[in-house]
Amino acid sequence: MMSFSYSARIDPALSYEQFTGDKAKQPRKVWDNPEAIALIENARTVSDKAERQKSFDRLHDMALADVPLINLYNGLTVWSRGKRVAGFSPWEGKLRLWTARVGA
């Protein structure tokens, strides 16, 4: 059993790759389905959106069938700001004030 959170990934293939792979080579991997590994590699190397979507759709269906991990919940972070604050944009759920400013 493992307990950890997932941070955002720039590409969906990286999200799947985080927990998919050969357990003999990387014990932290929890899904070692060869078809899933091949689909992830395909999604990582192909730029055609339609073909990538087919890979992700198949991966999703396979994950539902194989249940390689059980996600207990997704955290929700809610932000608000006053009307005088401009340029505020949270990054990966964290407070970042790099471009924020207070106006009149």
BAZA-697867 format. One line per 2 residues: number of its first residue (from 1); their letters; for each residue x, z, y of C-alpha. Coordinates in nm, 4 decimals. Each point is the difference from the previous one (the first is absolute). Layout:
N
NUM = A = X,Z,Y; ...
END
This chain:
104
1 = MM = 0.0000,0.0000,0.0000; 0.1243,-0.0876,0.3455
3 = SF = -0.1276,0.0961,0.3411; 0.1092,-0.1892,0.3091
5 = SY = -0.1358,-0.2101,0.2805; 0.0450,-0.3696,0.0636
7 = SA = 0.1137,-0.1249,0.3358; -0.1028,-0.3343,0.1418
9 = RI = 0.1762,-0.3128,-0.1247; 0.0469,-0.3210,0.1918
11 = DP = -0.1216,-0.2085,-0.2964; -0.2514,0.0793,-0.2778
13 = AL = 0.2542,-0.1079,-0.2633; 0.2221,0.2869,0.1124
15 = SY = -0.2871,0.2441,-0.0407; -0.0469,-0.1064,-0.3621
17 = EQ = 0.3759,-0.0118,-0.0637; 0.0358,0.3612,0.1063
19 = FT = -0.1599,0.1222,-0.3230; 0.0377,-0.3038,-0.2306
21 = GD = 0.3032,-0.0846,-0.2113; 0.1991,0.0619,-0.3158
23 = KA = -0.0139,0.3753,-0.0738; 0.3160,-0.0244,-0.2118
25 = KQ = 0.1966,-0.1193,0.3046; -0.1841,0.1994,0.2666
27 = PR = -0.1707,0.3126,-0.1374; -0.1913,0.0528,0.3262
29 = KV = -0.2102,-0.3105,-0.0705; -0.3408,0.0733,-0.1513
31 = WD = -0.1313,-0.3486,-0.0807; 0.2208,-0.2087,-0.2249
33 = NP = -0.2421,-0.2823,-0.0786; 0.2087,-0.3214,-0.0326
35 = EA = -0.2815,-0.2186,0.1363; -0.0346,0.2231,0.3061
37 = IA = 0.3764,-0.0114,0.0591; -0.0071,-0.3826,-0.0172
39 = LI = -0.2970,-0.0194,0.2390; 0.1752,0.2248,0.2507
41 = EN = 0.3143,-0.2113,-0.0172; -0.2116,-0.3115,0.0524
43 = AR = -0.1708,0.1550,0.3027; 0.3384,0.0973,0.1444
45 = TV = 0.1418,-0.3523,-0.0250; -0.2984,-0.2256,0.0784
47 = SD = -0.1105,-0.0614,0.3569; -0.3306,-0.1779,-0.0711
49 = KA = -0.2758,0.2437,0.1036; -0.2510,-0.1212,-0.2593
51 = ER = 0.2465,0.0323,-0.2878; 0.1105,0.3451,0.1189
53 = QK = -0.3646,0.1085,0.0209; -0.0564,-0.1086,-0.3598
55 = SF = 0.2937,0.2172,-0.1069; -0.1323,0.2994,0.1936
57 = DR = -0.3528,-0.0478,-0.1339; 0.1345,-0.0072,-0.3568
59 = LH = 0.2221,0.3036,0.0670; -0.2983,0.1901,0.1352
61 = DM = -0.2105,-0.0797,-0.3072; 0.2870,0.0971,-0.2308
63 = AL = 0.0562,0.3288,0.1839; -0.3693,0.0833,-0.0394
65 = AD = 0.0242,-0.0714,-0.3736; 0.3380,0.1664,-0.0683
67 = VP = -0.0377,0.2946,0.2425; 0.3766,0.0408,0.0511
69 = LI = -0.0587,0.2759,0.2543; -0.2901,0.1916,0.1457
71 = NL = -0.0174,0.0237,0.3752; -0.1632,0.3309,0.0876
73 = YN = -0.0668,-0.0810,0.3632; 0.1182,-0.1926,0.3021
75 = GL = 0.0781,0.2123,0.2987; -0.1776,-0.0732,0.3247
77 = TV = 0.1595,0.0630,0.3349; -0.2220,-0.0361,0.3035
79 = WS = 0.1415,-0.0387,0.3492; -0.1655,0.0075,0.3395
81 = RG = 0.1291,-0.0292,0.3540; -0.1238,0.0544,0.3500
83 = KR = -0.0937,-0.2911,0.2259; 0.3101,0.0618,0.2131
85 = VA = 0.2374,-0.0509,-0.2945; 0.1200,-0.3562,-0.0565
87 = GF = 0.2394,-0.1508,-0.2534; -0.0630,0.2609,-0.2710
89 = SP = 0.0184,-0.1350,-0.3529; 0.0541,0.2189,-0.3084
91 = WE = 0.2461,-0.1330,-0.2569; -0.0666,0.0628,-0.3714
93 = GK = -0.2274,0.2880,0.0941; 0.2680,0.1708,0.2074
95 = LR = -0.0096,0.0836,0.3673; 0.2347,-0.2327,0.1891
97 = LW = 0.0058,0.0000,0.3776; 0.2695,-0.2638,0.0507
99 = TA = -0.2209,-0.2275,0.2116; -0.2604,0.2493,0.1183
101 = RV = -0.0519,0.0727,0.3661; -0.2449,0.1953,0.2123
103 = GA = -0.1724,-0.1847,0.2801; -0.2375,0.0959,0.2776
END
